[in-house]
């Protein structure tokens, strides 16, 4: 078996407690922007799952959330809306 034969595991939807990590420019309102996007796409979003981390020099912030993922379309829409904020560098 070669590396090209290995396929990423398929996600079965709905997928509860699906982690999304958003890395962006630190500053006032960044976490609120992430929360607003999550609430728009995940009606049952639970803000208590939110974990914030600042980078060592304070330039960046990581916001990690857990959602109930309902499908690939939802995940793509979340990614597009997060990137559209202009403050997001990476979504994992």
Secondary structure, DSSP 8 states (H G I E B T S, - for coil): --GGG-------SSEEEEEEEEEEE-STTHHHHHHHHHHHH-TT--GGG-EEEE-TTSSEEEEEEEEEE--HHHHHHHHHHHHHTS-EEEE-
